[in-house]
Amino acid sequence: METAFPDRYFLLIIFVFIVSMFVISGCGERKEYEIDPKPVEVKTVVIDSFFTTTEYIPTGDGDSLFSGVKDLFDSYALLKFDTIPGASDSVFMKLRSDSTYGELQFYLITNEWYEDSLYKWDDIGFIIDTSTLLQSSSINTKNPEIKLDSQSINAIKDYGIAIHSDFFYSFASREKNEPKLITHEGDSTFNVSCCGDLYIAKNPFDSLLKDTMMVGRGISVKPNLFIPVDSLPLEGENFSRVGLSFKVDGTLSFSVKANDTSGNEYFNKSYTEGDTNFIEFNILKSIQSDITGHYIHITIGPRYKLNGIDAETLFNGQLKLMWAVIGRE
């Protein structure tokens, strides 16, 4: 027996079909916005006007001291101690450092020096008698205790002692975890504090590098960038992004920062070791105050100057701009 198709199912099918056609036809219509989107312009300005300056900085304020040769760098560490008891049976120098193996050389310091002063590599001969080797000592552990002979002990009493090495050696300064002299007299042990330290590093770079953007720590190597204002779009008040970008060869080995004309820091993020081989600073907030002159002057430098001896070359300097075009139909 044939069953009639219920009228209510027939009406339901018609209703679904009508709704589907309405939805499909609506998809092709342009949505209306209360405010129409504005076109966005993008421009990249190549940084082709720059030079790098180098200067010597006080090296007695950092957490670390350095001796020996690293790449093109060379460094002597200088230590000065409080009064050593005259009747000591033995004297040891204790350094705070990571475990390593090598030989330290101790040299005579011949003149007074101060840890808050500036010293160039040329000053080594005036301060240190590099021809007089007091003693050599091998180390093969972290935080070594090095026994000093009578010649080194006598030398320390005047102006302190200088350390060089046949490898690059880093150890803690008195600001972080000071070197100490440990003296033994009979059954008694005394600690003699470090009252002054610094390192004198050889700067392998010229005082003015016109064709190289280089930034460093341990010594000051700082690129100065000059971006002509007439190379920027007139719609500067509508910038949505301003990024100053560079590339480094490999990963960046230390944190860097950028400063504007007034010395204020452009802050985006802190670029640290192994983070990336690309650097970009967001300078959107501060660029408008600099845009009133003929050019924008920006300097790049290490976030912490004295936590190591390194230098990096910056490549492909670019200013990336993005802005909204207001008033265009």
C-alpha positions in Angstrom: 0.0 0.0 0.0 1.5 3.4 -1.0 2.0 5.8 1.8 1.4 9.5 1.1 4.3 11.9 1.7 3.3 14.0 4.7 2.7 17.7 3.9 4.8 18.9 6.9 7.9 17.2 5.5 7.3 18.8 2.1 7.0 22.2 3.7 10.2 21.7 5.7 12.2 20.8 2.6 11.0 24.0 0.9 11.9 26.1 4.0 15.5 24.7 4.1 16.0 25.3 0.4 14.9 28.9 0.7 17.2 29.6 3.7 20.1 27.9 1.9 19.7 30.1 -1.2 19.5 33.2 1.0 22.8 32.3 2.7 24.6 31.5 -0.5 23.5 34.8 -2.2 24.6 36.7 0.9 28.2 35.4 0.8 28.9 37.3 -2.4 27.9 40.7 -1.0 30.5 43.2 0.2 30.3 43.7 4.0 29.7 47.2 5.1 32.1 48.7 7.8 31.3 51.6 9.9 34.8 52.9 9.0 36.4 51.8 5.8 39.9 50.2 6.0 42.7 52.5 4.9 45.5 51.4 2.5 48.8 50.6 4.2 52.1 51.5 2.6 55.4 49.7 3.2 58.9 51.0 2.6 62.4 49.8 3.4 65.2 52.3 3.7 68.7 50.9 3.4 71.2 52.3 6.0 74.1 53.4 4.0 75.4 56.3 6.1 77.2 55.1 9.2 80.6 54.9 11.0 81.8 53.0 14.0 83.7 54.6 16.9 85.9 53.0 19.4 86.9 54.3 22.8 88.4 52.9 26.0 86.2 52.5 29.0 87.0 52.0 32.7 87.4 48.2 33.1 87.5 48.1 36.9 83.7 48.1 37.3 82.7 44.8 35.7 82.0 41.4 37.3 84.8 39.7 35.5 88.5 40.0 34.7 90.2 38.7 31.6 93.7 37.5 30.7 95.3 36.1 27.6 94.4 36.0 24.0 90.9 35.6 22.4 90.6 36.0 18.6 92.2 39.5 18.0 92.0 40.6 21.6 94.7 40.4 24.3 94.3 41.3 28.0 96.3 41.6 31.2 94.4 41.5 34.5 95.7 43.6 37.4 95.1 42.8 41.1 95.8 44.9 44.2 95.5 43.5 47.8 95.3 44.8 51.3 98.3 44.5 53.6 99.8 41.0 53.7 100.9 39.7 57.2 104.7 39.8 57.3 105.2 36.5 59.1 103.2 34.3 56.8 104.5 30.8 56.3 102.7 30.5 52.9 100.4 32.6 50.7 97.9 31.3 48.1 95.9 33.3 45.6 92.3 32.1 45.2 90.4 32.9 42.0 86.7 32.3 41.3 86.4 30.8 37.8 85.1 27.8 35.8 87.1 24.7 35.5 89.8 24.9 32.8 93.4 23.8 32.1 96.2 26.2 31.3 99.1 28.2 32.6 98.9 31.6 34.3 101.9 33.9 34.2 102.4 36.6 37.0 104.2 39.8 36.2 105.6 42.7 38.2 103.6 46.0 38.3 106.0 48.9 38.4 103.7 52.0 38.9 100.6 53.0 40.7 97.3 52.4 38.9 93.6 53.0 39.7 90.6 50.9 38.8 88.4 53.8 37.8 90.9 55.2 35.3 91.2 54.7 31.5 94.1 52.6 30.2 95.1 51.9 26.7 97.2 49.0 25.5 100.0 51.4 25.0 100.0 52.0 28.8 101.0 48.4 29.5 104.7 49.2 29.3 104.4 52.0 31.8 102.4 49.9 34.3 103.7 46.3 33.9 107.2 45.0 33.4 106.3 42.3 30.9 110.0 41.3 30.7 110.0 40.2 34.4 108.1 37.0 34.8 107.6 36.4 38.5 106.3 32.9 38.3 104.2 30.5 36.1 101.5 28.2 37.6 99.3 25.6 36.0 95.6 25.4 36.8 93.3 22.5 36.1 90.2 23.1 38.2 87.6 25.7 38.9 88.3 28.2 41.8 92.0 27.4 41.8 94.3 28.2 44.8 97.7 29.1 43.4 100.7 29.1 45.8 102.8 32.2 45.4 106.6 32.0 45.7 108.6 34.6 47.6 109.3 36.7 44.5 105.5 37.1 43.8 104.7 37.8 47.4 107.2 40.6 47.6 106.0 42.1 44.3 102.4 42.3 45.5 103.2 44.5 48.4 104.0 47.5 46.2 101.5 47.9 43.4 99.9 44.5 43.1 100.4 41.9 40.5 99.5 41.3 36.8 98.2 38.1 35.3 98.5 36.9 31.7 97.9 33.4 30.3 98.7 31.1 27.4 94.9 30.9 26.9 91.9 33.2 27.4 91.0 33.1 31.1 88.0 34.8 32.8 87.6 35.0 36.5 85.4 36.9 39.0 86.3 40.5 40.0 85.9 42.0 43.5 82.5 43.4 42.4 81.2 39.8 41.9 83.2 37.3 43.9 86.6 38.8 44.7 90.0 37.2 44.3 91.7 36.7 47.7 95.0 35.9 49.2 94.9 33.1 51.8 97.8 33.3 54.2 98.9 30.6 56.7 100.9 31.4 59.8 101.3 28.3 62.0 97.9 27.0 62.7 96.2 30.3 61.8 94.7 31.2 58.4 93.9 34.7 57.2 92.1 36.1 54.2 93.5 39.2 52.5 90.9 41.1 50.5 91.3 42.5 47.0 91.2 46.3 47.1 91.5 47.0 43.4 91.3 45.3 40.0 90.9 45.9 36.3 92.0 44.6 33.0 93.8 46.3 30.1 92.7 45.0 26.8 94.2 45.4 23.4 91.7 47.0 21.0 92.4 45.4 17.5 90.2 48.0 15.7 91.0 51.5 14.5 89.5 54.5 16.3 87.2 55.1 13.4 85.7 52.4 11.2 84.0 54.1 8.3 82.9 51.0 6.3 82.1 48.6 9.1 79.2 48.5 11.5 80.6 46.8 14.6 79.4 46.5 18.1 81.4 45.2 21.0 81.7 44.7 24.8 84.8 44.7 27.0 85.9 47.5 24.8 83.5 50.1 23.4 82.9 49.5 19.7 79.7 51.4 18.7 78.1 52.0 15.3 76.5 55.4 14.6 73.7 55.4 12.1 72.4 58.5 10.2 69.0 58.1 8.5 68.1 61.1 6.2 64.7 62.4 7.1 64.0 63.2 3.4 64.1 59.5 2.7 61.1 58.9 4.9 57.4 59.2 3.8 55.6 62.4 4.6 52.8 60.4 6.4 55.1 60.0 9.4 52.4 60.7 12.0 50.6 57.6 10.8 53.4 55.1 11.2 52.1 51.7 12.5 55.6 50.1 12.5 59.1 51.3 12.4 61.7 48.6 12.8 65.5 49.0 12.6 67.0 45.7 11.6 70.4 44.0 11.1 71.9 40.7 10.5 74.9 39.2 12.3 77.2 36.4 11.2 76.0 33.5 13.3 74.2 34.0 16.5 74.6 37.2 18.6 76.9 36.5 21.5 75.7 39.3 23.8 72.8 41.6 24.4 72.6 44.9 22.5 70.5 48.1 22.6 69.8 51.1 20.4 69.7 54.7 21.6 68.2 57.8 20.0 69.7 61.3 19.6 69.0 62.2 23.2 70.5 59.0 24.6 67.1 57.4 25.3 67.0 53.7 24.7 64.7 52.2 22.0 63.5 49.1 23.7 62.1 46.1 21.9 63.6 43.0 23.5 67.0 42.0 24.8 68.9 40.0 22.2 71.0 37.3 24.0 73.4 34.6 23.2 72.1 32.0 20.7 68.8 33.9 20.4 68.9 34.8 16.7 71.2 36.1 14.0 68.7 38.8 13.2 68.2 42.0 15.3 65.3 44.4 15.1 64.6 47.4 17.3 61.1 48.8 17.5 61.7 52.6 17.3 58.2 53.7 16.6 57.6 55.5 19.9 60.6 57.7 19.7 61.2 58.3 16.0 58.8 61.2 15.8 60.8 63.4 18.1 63.9 62.8 16.0 62.2 63.4 12.7 62.2 67.2 13.0 65.9 67.5 12.0 67.7 66.6 8.8 68.6 63.1 9.9 67.9 60.6 12.6 71.1 59.6 14.6 70.9 56.2 16.2 73.7 54.4 18.1 74.0 50.7 18.8 75.8 49.4 21.9 76.1 46.4 24.3 73.5 46.2 27.0 76.3 45.3 29.5 79.7 46.6 28.5 82.0 44.7 30.8 80.7 41.1 31.0 83.0 39.7 28.4 85.3 40.6 25.4 83.5 40.2 22.1 82.8 42.1 18.9 80.1 41.5 16.3 79.8 42.9 12.8 76.3 44.1 11.8 75.2 43.6 8.2 72.3 44.7 6.0 71.1 47.6 8.1 67.5 48.5 7.1 64.7 50.7 8.4 61.4 49.0 7.8 58.4 51.4 7.7 54.7 50.7 7.6 52.1 53.5 7.8 48.4 54.1 7.0 47.5 56.5 4.2 44.9 58.9 5.5 42.5 60.7 3.2 43.0 58.5 0.1 39.8 57.4 -1.7 
